[in-house]
Amino acid sequence: LFKPNYGASLQILKVEIGGDSQSTDGTESSHMHSADDLDYHRGYEWWLLQEAKKRNPEIKTYGLSWAFPGWVGGNGTWPFDHPDLLANYTLMWLKGARSEYNIDIDYIGIWNERSADGRYVTILRKVLDDNGFNKTMIVAKDGDKSICDEMAKDPAYKAAVGAVGLHYPSDYEDYSTCRNIGFGVNGIRGGKPTWSSEESSSHDDLNGGACWARIIMAHFVLQGFTSSIMWNLVGSYFHGTNWDASSMLTAQEPWTGNYGDMSPLWATAHTTQFTKIGWDMLEVGSGSGSLPKGGFYVTYFDPESKNWTLTISKISYEHASCTRPPLPPFATAPETVTFELAASLEKRSKLAMWYSNFENFQPDGSVPEIFVRKPDLEVKDGSITIEVPVGAVITISTILDGPQKGEPATPIPESNATFPLPLVDDFQSYDVPHEAKYWSDQIGSWEVHYEDESKGGSRKVMRQMTPRLPIGWTDEGTYGPMAVVGMSEWRDLTVKASFRLPKDSVDAGCIATRANLLWSVGTTLCAYGNGTWLLSEGGPPISGARPSTVYASGVAAALPAHSWVDIELTTVETTASASLGGSKLFEDAKVDGGGSGFALFGTSHWTATEFASIAVDQAGPHWTPSPAPEHCAKGVEGSQLHVRECVANGLVADDQVFELLPNYALRHQPSGLCASVKHLTPGIPVVLKKCDPTDDYQMFGYSYTRIRDELVPVWAKGSMGVLGLTGDKSGTLTLHLGELSEGQWNRWMYFPNTKQLRNVNLGGHLDLHAPSASSNMSHTQPLLKRNARATSTPFCLALCKADDSSDGAAHLTELFV
């Protein structure tokens, strides 16, 4: 990521300033949980800044808050009500970077994708200047272009802002207001820039690499943006939180050390390994512009060394779109391009050429050339001529030596996405005040601390540290503070913990199975200080209200004051059993059985609840997948695809293992064959064929990023989105047009750990036809029954067919060939 001339060779690192609140995939601890608290060793961002600077001392750094501790707003809900408090809070973070880690932060933001405030920004500018941070530039507002309208009316606000930071700006939107007030390309060296300060959010396969390569160039050619910053840097969070693998690099298996597709990384290297911050970007018409048959080119020039670099991209409409914003249709075609070199450039007889093609798909979905050095180009009669095929990203540079396609120091380990069980942790091996291995804060902030610190305790415990409702970016805490562990596919688990409530607390310690990232679902057991216990669906509302679905409840003996209590919950299919303090609370209580999700540890309110130990293990008989019939488990050409009940608990059955290839084919991994139809006709079945990246009948349309996070339509590529890939509880799979019948669905979600294409989302809601819903694929109304978690097992794309004659039991039937 950071080493120059090796991999991504990143030029800027943007980090979150932890704010004790959910910020997409979890919570990051604040350096100041309260006004009288200060600690510069929480979380991982300080470590990451250090590692980046070690490898590239010239890298620029950028800090931005997604959320704030509640005290920053004067214990209100708006951070700008007390601008002096907020400015000092930000100043203290900058001071910590300098004093503890010898890092001067180059850029500071305001509040991610929320409001900015002219009065606050001018106060912050003065506070920074008065405290020796006059070189730290303010970027505003990490959101939409309304910032330019606001600054046009407020000269002091405009003077305080050093750069406009836009999120997911469109290349086809009007940003003239920003330019009119002096932000953006206007031909004046040293003017204030406009940046795309958050970009991509796209899955890190070849599509994500292609979209990113296009954006870097198109943003400058079409809008004059001089920086593009990808969210996010490294996807090291469980599938089932949010925006799975929407990263420069994905590393989701700390138990193996595997990390994944590096397409966006090499798309980045085409620019970053051949340029430096401070080089000129030549204006459109004088070194940058659009190619005649689609695509873009940008030239960078170093006034000191006289080196220059030309970057070119030609990405097709089908593979150019990032997750957002949408692109208008456009055409691309291969072409031969000649560039004439200006006389003012130093004469060079040879130029280095580096090449990628993100669309030259092979049958397995791979491409043969990503960031490879080609033979040097010869300059003839002051010009160079090159072939630019569709899918190409090309770098031509005077820099002949230095850039390289770096290799990992050790081979990347093989992937094994199955989370290792049992998990047992007593937190003794961690430094204070860090998190524990696999522990993923989602609401509130959890840190390892010494038990009874004021009394010199030496035993370490996990403690909830957020003392009150934060000023959030998303859900500040509808439910109580909690952390999750494990896999989104888990169903049958035993979860144990030893917890302790603060002295005189009336709140609860909680554990759960089948939970999602915000605790709106999950089979949850909470034990309150007064002895009351609840088994509910979802977590305890922070408001104190009773959960909407309570499976069982009762009263045990009051919990011993400020003492450790053991709690245990087991869920298997549609039953739950539990104990508290070694005594059984209930056995075989009925619960919804169709959902899956994480193990969870939490509390009911903003209290310093502690856990001394946790354990998660398998429960029940469903941890060995029932093998499909031998003739069904291995696909052959002509095998018809069906649906059947998904194998549970993160296990894999060969007939349900499918890959989503970046060319939009569905590949059955064990057989290496792809899903296909003979023609685009309603009711036609889907069969396996030898994969052919040129066969449109093997291509299916869907959102390549969001299909990993939510239910989305999947349709035959050539049908204009109206022939949906449609399953039926009877086990059939066809292309379907028009109104869905009872028990059908046409929306799917991909679970990458098990490579299952399911009809259920992360909240456990099945996509089954509701009588009033329409199946029109262009209709935006969701087809989900959202009244409750699914009570039946979800269905998966499979070679074997389900027989629903016995209440949907997963009987396997003949394979049609």
N, C-alpha and C positions, 0 to 999 in steps of 0.2 A: 504493500500500500504506500509506504512512505519513502523507501530508499530511492534516491534519484537514479534515473536511467536503469531501472531494473524491472519494475512492475507498473503499477498505476502512476508512480512518481508524482503523487498528489502535491499540489501547490498551496492548498488551503485546507484546514481542518476546522470544522464547525462543531461545537459541542453544546450539549444542553447544560444549563445551570439548573441543577436539581431543585425542584420546588415542592417535594413531598406529596405530589399528586399525579394521578394517571396521565401519561402523556403519549399514549398510543399503544405501546406494548408493555407498559409497566410504569412503576414509580421510581424516580431517582431522588435520593436523600438530599435535602438542602444543607448548605453549610451553616445555616442558622435556623434551627427548628423554632426558636423563639428569640425575642429581642436580646436576651441575656445569654444566648448559646452561640458558640462559634467553634467549628471543627473543620479543618481543611483536609481531612483524610477519609472522608466518606465517599462511597461510590467508586466508580471506575474511570470517570472522566479525567481526573488528575493524572492517573497512571497513563491513560491514552495520550494525553498532551505530552507527557514526558517522553514516551516511546517515539512519538512522531518527531519531536525535536532532536532526539538522539540520532535519528537516521537522516534528518534533513533540517539542519539548524535554520535554514532560510524559509521554512514553511510558515505561511501566515495562519494566524489563529483567530477564532471567532466564537464568542459566547452568546447564548440566547436562552432566555427563560421561556418555558412552556407554562409554568405555574409558579405560584408564590405561597409561602407559608401564610396562614391567616393573619398573623400579627402585622405583616407588611401593609395591609390595608386598614390598619387601626382596628383589627378584629371585625372589619366589615368584609364586603364581597367585591370591592372595587379597588385595585392597587393604586389608582391615580388620585384617590381621595386624600392620600397623605404622600405627596411627591417627595418630601424630604426623607421620609422613612424608606421609600423605594429606592431613591438615589443612593442612600447610604448602604442599603442592602447590596446593591449592585457593585458599589465601590469596594465593599469588603471582599467580595468574590475576586475582583481584580487584584486587590492587595494580596490575597492568599496565593494567587497564581505567581505573583512576583516574589513574595517573601519566602514561600515554602518551596517553590519549584523553579524559580529563576526564569519565569516565562512572562514576558510582557504581551498581553493580549492585544492584537492589532485592531479588532473590530468587536463592537458590542451592540447587540440588538435590544429590542424593547419587550415585546410579548408576542410569542409565536401565534400568527394568524388570528389575533384578536385586535383589540384597539391599540392605537398609539395616542399620545396626548401632547400637544404642543407645549403646554406649560411644563409638563414633566421633562420633556426632552431638553428644553432650554435650561432647566435646573440641573439635569444630569450633566449637560455639557460643562456648566460652570463648576460643578463638584469635581468632575474629572480634571479639569484644568487646574483647579486650586490644589489638587492632591497629586500632581505630577504625572497625570495620565493624559496630557494634552495631545499625545500622538495616537491615542486610541480613538478610532473613528466610530461614530454612531451610524448604524444602519437601521433604516426605518422603512416600512414597519413590519417586514417579513409577513406580508399579506398581499392585499390587492392594491390597485393603482389609485384608490381614493386618497392615499397619502399625498399625491401630487396636487390634488384639488385643495387639500387642507393647507399645504405649504404655500400654495399660490396666494392664499389669503393672509398668511402669517410670515412676514419676512424673518422674524427671529427664529421661528421654527425651521425655516429653510436654511438659515445660516448654521444652525446647530447640527443638521443632518449632513453626513459626509457621503452617503450613498443611498440610493433607493433600492430596497430589497423586495422583489416581487416573488410570489409563490405561484408556480405553474402558469406563467404568463403565456398567452396565446401569441403566436407569430402573426396572427391576422387580426389583432385588436389594435385600437387606436391609443397610443401612448404619447400623443403630441403634447398633452399638458405637462408631462414630465420633462420633455425636451424644451418646451417653451420657458420653463423656469430654471433651465440650466443643468438638468440631469440627463445624461445619455450622450451619445455620439453627436457632436456638432462641429467637428473639425478643429476644435481647440485643444491643444495638448494640455493635460493637467486639469481638465474640467471634472466635475463631479459625475461619477458613473451611475448607471442603472444596471442592476444585476438580476439574474434569476437566482435568488438566494435559497430557493428550495425547488428541486426538480426531480423528475423521473417517477419515484414511487412505483417502479415497474419490476416485474419478476426478472430475476437475474439470468435468464436464459439468452439465447441468441436474439430473441425479440427485444429483450431489455437492453442488450448491447447495441442493437441497431437503432432503437429509439434514442438512446443516449448519444450515439455518434452523430445522428442527425441534429439533435437539439443544440449541441455545442456550436455547430456551424450555422444552422438556420437562425438561431437567436441573434447572432451578430449581423448576418446578412440582411435579415428582414426587420430587425428591431434595434440593432446597435447595442445589445447587451454584451458586456465585456467579462462577465463571469457567470458560470453555471455551477451550482453546488448540488450534488446528488443527496437526496434522502432515500435510504440511509446508508451509512458507511459499511457496517458489518451486521448482517442479520443473525445475531446470536440470541434468539428468543424462540420459545416453543411454538411449533405450528399450533394454531388454535388461539393465539393471542390476537394479532392482527397484522395485516400486510405481510404475509409469509414470504420470506426470501426476496423482498423488494429492496435489493441491496447492491452495493458495489461488489460485495463478497458475502457469501453465506457460510456460516459455521455453526451448525445446530447440534453437533454431536460431540460434546466435550468428553464423553466416555470412550470415543474412538479417536478423536483428533481429526476426523474427516472434515474437509471443507469443499465447497461445491464449485459450480460453473463460474468461470472467470471472464465471461464475455464482456460485461461492462468495464471490467478492469482494463482489458486490452483496447477497448474502444477509447478509453481515457488516455492510454499511453500514446495513441496516435498524435495527440496534441501535447501532452505534458512532458514527454521525453525529449521533445524537440523545441521547446519554448521555455521562457522564464517570465515570471511576473516582472513587469516593467518594459517588456518588448512592445513595440507599436503593433497595432492591428491595422492593416491597410484598408482604406475606405472602399466601399462598394463602387465599382467602376474603375478602381485604380489598384487592383490586386485581390479584391474579394468580390463575390457575386453569386449569381445563379447560373447553373449550366443550362444550355439550350434545351436539352431533353430531360430535364429534371435533375435536381440535386444542387449542391452548394459547394463553394470553395472559399477558403479564408487564408490570407497570407499574413504571417507574423514577421516582423523585422526588428533586429537588434541594432540600434543606432551606434553602439560602441564597437561591437565585434564585426558588424556588417553581415553576420549570419542571417539567413532567412529560412522560413519553413512555410510550405504550402500544404494545406490539408483539404481533402476532397471527400465528399460523401454523396452516394446515390442510393438511397433506400426507397424501396417501393412503398406504395400506400398501405399494402397489407401488413407490412412489418415496421412501418415508421411510427405508428401511434404509441405514445406512452399511455399510462393509465388516464392521464388528464393533461391538458384539456383535449377535446376532440379535434381532429384535423379535418378540413374539407377535402373531398376527393381530389387527387391529382395523378398525373401520369408520369411514368419514368420509362426510359428506354436506353439501351446501351449506345455509346457513342465514342468517337475518337475526338480527343480534345487537344488543341495546340495552345500553349501558353507562350506569349512573347515576353522576354525578359527586358526590363527597362535598362537603358544604357547606364543609369546611375548605379545599378547593382554591380558589385565586383564580379569580374569574369571568373567563372568556374567551369572547368571542362567536364566535371562529373558531379552528379547529385545522388545522394542516397534515396532509395525508394523502399518504403515499407507498405505492406498490403494485407488487407483482410477482405473477406467476402462473407457477410452474415446471412446470405440467402442462397448460396450454392449448396443446397441440401442434398445429402446422401440418403439412401433408404432408411438408415437408422436415425435420421434427424440431425446428424452432425454435419459439420462443414470442414473441408480439408485445410483451409488456410485462414488462420487468425493471427495477425501481427507477425508476419514473416518478412524477412528482408529479401527483396528481389535484387537482381543485378543492377548496378548503378546505371543511372540514366546519363546519356551523353547529350551535352548541349550542342546543338547544331544551328549555326547561323542565328544565334541569339534566341533560340526557342527550344522548347521541349514538346514532344507529342506522346500522348499515352492513351491507352484504351481504358474506358471507364464502364465496366459492366454494371448491371443492376445488382445491388447488394454490396457494392464495393465501398470501402473506406481506405483512402490512400494518403500517405504522407510522403512528400518530396522535400528534401532538406539539404542545405549546405553542410550540415553536421554529419560527417561520414563515420566518425568514431565516437563511442560512448553509449548510445542507446542499445538496449538489448532486451530480448525476451527472457527475463530471469526465470530460473528454475528454483523450486523449493529446496532448501538444504537437505531435507530428508523427504522420501517419497510420501505423497499424501496417503494416509491410511484408508483402507477399504471402508465403505459406509456400512453401518448397521444402525438403522433408525430406531430400533426397538430399545426403549429406555430400560436400563438394567435394574431389575428387581431381585431381591428386596433392597429397599433403600432404608438405611438406619443412620441417624445422625444425632450426636449429642453436642455439636457446636464447639467442641474443645480445640479443634485444630485450626481455628480461624483467628486472624488478627482483629482486634477491636479497632474501629467500629464497622467492620465490613459485613457483607451478606454471607450466607452459607452456599455451598455448592448446590446447584440446581434450584435453589430457593429463588422464586421470581415474584417480587413485590408487584401487586396490582392495585391495591387501595391502601393508603397509608404508607409509612416508611418503616422498614424492619431492619434492625442492626444487631450485630453481636456485641454484647456488653458483659461486664462482670456482674455476677449476682451480688446484690447488696453492696454496691461499690462504696457507699459511704462508710461501710463497716470493714472495708478491706477484703471483700470476698474475692476468691481466686477462681471459682467455677464460672464458666461462660454460659450465657443463655441468649436466646433470640428475643429481642424486645421491640415492641411497637413504639415508635418515637414521635409520631405526628400528634401534637397535643390538642388540635382543634381542626375544624373544617378548613382546608386550604382554599386559596383562590385558584380555582382549577382552570384547565384548558378544555377538558372534556368532562366526564363524570367525576366530580370531586369526591363522591362517596355516597351514592344512594344506599349502599349497604356498608357494613362495617369493614374496617381495615383487614386485609388478608393477603396471602401469597399463595401461589399455585406451584405445583411440581408435576412433571411427568408428561403424559401424552394425551392429546385430545381424543384418542380412540379408546381410552380406558373405560371399562364399564364395571367389572367385578373386582372389587378391591377390599382389603382390610387396611384402615388408616388408624394409627395410634399416635398418642401424644401425651406428654406430661406438661400441664400448663399451670400458671399461677396468675391470679388476678391481683391488682393493686389492693392495698389495705382498704377495707370498708367499701369495696366496689360492688355495685349492683349489676354490673355488666356480665358478659358471658365469654367463655372460651369456646371456640367452635372448631370442628373439623368437618370435611365434606368429601364426597366422591362425585364424579361426573359433573364437575363445576366448569363454568366458563370464566372468561377473564374479568368480568365485572360482577360475578356472583349473582346474576339474575336467575340463573338456574344452577342446580347442584343439589344432590341429596345431602342435607346439612343437619348435623347434630350440634346444638348449642346447649351448654350447661351454665346456668346463671348462679351468681353468688348466693342467692337465697334458696337454692335447691331446685328451682324450676328448670325443666328441660323441655326442648322442642325438637322434633324431627320434622323438617320442612323442606319444601322445594325452593331453592334459592336461599340467600343469606338473610340475616336479620336486618330490616330497614333501619337506617341510622336515625330515623325519626322516632324510633321506639314502637312503631306500629307492629301489629302481628303479621307475620308473613301470610300472603294470600292463600297458600296451600300448605296446610299442616297435616302431616301423615299421622303423627302421634305426639302426645305430650303428657307430662306428669310432673310430680313433685317428689324429689328425693330429699335426703338430709341436706341442710345448708352446708355449703362448702367451707372447710376450715379456713379461717381468716388468714390471708396472705400465705397460703401453704400450697404445696404442689399436689395436683390432682391428676390421676390417670384417666384418660378418656379413649374409647375405642368404638369404631363404627365399621361394620361390614355390609356391603351391598352385593347381592348376587341376583341377576336378572330383575325380578319384580319384588324382591324381599330385602329387608334390612334388619340387622340385629346390632345391639349396642350394649356397652357397659360403662359405668362411671364409678371411679374409686374402687374398682374391683368387683362391684356388684352389678348384676345384670339389670338393664333398664327395660329391654323388650327383646323379643325374638320373632323373626319372620313377619315383621310389619310390612304391609303392602305399600309399595312405592311404584312410580312410573319406571318402566324398564327399557324404554327405547332410546334413552339418551346416553351420551358418553362424554367424557371430559377429564379434567385434572383431579388429582388429590389436592386438598386445600386445607390451610391452617389459618385461623383468623380470630377475630373478636367482634363484639357487637357495637363498639363505640370507640371514640378517640381516647383510649386509655392505654397505659403502659403494660398491657398484658404480655406475659412472657411464656416462652416454650423452652423447657430444659432438654427435651428430646422429642424426636419424631420418628415414625416408621411407616412405610408403605409396602404392601406385599400383595401377591395374587390371592384371590379368593374364589372358591367354587370350582366347578368342573370344566369351565370353558376357556382353559388356557392351553389347550392342544387343539388346533383346528381340525374339524372333521374333514378328512380328505375327500375331494370330489372323486367321482368314479374315474377309473384310469383312462377310459376313452374320452373323458371330458376335460381332464386337467391339462392335456396337451392339445393345443389347437393345430389344425391342418387347414390348408387352403379350402375354402368353401364352408368351413364351420360357421354355423349361425350363432350370433350373439344373443344373449338373453339377459335377464336380471334375476338375481336371487338374494336372499337375505345375507347381509354383510357378515363376514367373519368378525367377531368382536375382539376387544381387548388388545388391539394393536398387533394382532397376529396376521399372518399372510396365508392366503390360499391361492394356488397357482392360477386358477381360472379367473380370479378377480384382480390380477396384477396388470395394470395398464399404465403406460407412459403417455403424457401429453407432449408430443414432439413440437418443437418450435415452428415447424411448417404446418401446424394445426392438424396433424394426423393423430389418431388414437392407436397406439401400438401395444399389442398384447406382448408383454415382455418375455414370458417363457418361450413362446413360439417365434417371436420376432416378426409376426404378421400384423397387418394393419386392418382396422375396421373399414369397410367399404360398402357401397351400394351399387347396384347395376345401373340404375337411372333414378332421376328425381321424380318419384311418384309416391303419393300418399299411400301408406300401408306397406311399403316395400320393406323387407327385413334387412338387417345389417349382418354382413358376413365378414370372415377374415380372408384377406388376400395378401399376396406378396407386396411388401411396401414399395410404393412408387411415388416419389415426391413430385412427379409431373401429372399425376392422376387426380383431377379435381374431385372425383367421386370418393376419394379417400380423405378429403379435407372437411373439417367441421369448424364452424365459427363459434367463438366464445371470447369472453374477456380473459386473456391469458394470465393476468395478474389476479383479478378478483375471484376467479373460479376456485382459488385456494383458500378463500376467506368467507365466501358466502355462496348461496345458491344462485346460479346464473343460467340463462337459456343456452342450450347447445343446439346448433342447427346445421343442416347440410350446406356446405359453402355456396353452391351455385343456386340456392333457392331464395335468395334475397331475404333470408332470415325468417321464412314462413314455414319451412318443413323442419319441425323440431325433432330432435332425438328423444323419443318418448318411450318410457317404460310403463309397465302395467303390473299390478300385483299378481296377475296370473303367470308372470314370468316372461312375457313377450317384450320384444324391443323392436320398434319400427320407426320410420319417419312418419310424422303425423301432421295433418293440416286441420285447422278449425277447432271446434269445441272439444275439450277433453271429456272423457267419460269418467265415471266414478272409479277411483283407484288408479288413475293414470297420473303421470307427471312428466314435465318437460324441462325441469330445472335441476341442475346437478352441482355438486361441490366436490372438488378433488382433495383427497387426504394423502399428502405426499409421503408420509411415513410408511403407509401400507400400500400406496399406489392404488387406492380404491376410488372409483368415481361413484359417489353416493347421492341419494336423494334426501339428504338430511344436512342441516346446517350445524354450526357449533353450539347453538342453543338447544339442540335436540329437536328442532321442529322439522317434521317431514314435509316435503313438497308433494302433497296429494291433492287431487282436484277437489275444490269446494264447489257446490252446485251453482253458485252465482258467478264463478270466475270464468274468465275467457282465456283461451290458450293462444290467442294471437301473439305471435312472437315479438311483434313490435309494440305490444301493449306494455305499459310500465307498471301496471298494478301487480303486486306480487301474488303468487298463487299459494301462499303459505297459510296453513291453519295455525294461527298464532295464539290460540286460546290456552294452550298447555303444551308441556313437553310431550314428545311422541310416546305413546304407550305401546308401540309395536316396534320390532327391530327394523332398522332401515334397510333399503335394498341397494345393491351394487350392480354395476355393469359386470357381466360374467359370461363364461362359456356355458355354464350349467343353468338349467331352467328351474325356477321355483314352482312348486305346486301348492297353491293356497287352499286346497280343499280341506285342510285340517287347521283352520284358524291361522293360516299363514305360516305353518311350520315349514322349515327349510328342507323339504324332501327334494331330492335331486332326480330329474327325469332324463329321458333320452336326449341325446344330442342330434339335432337335425343337420344333415349334411346334403 
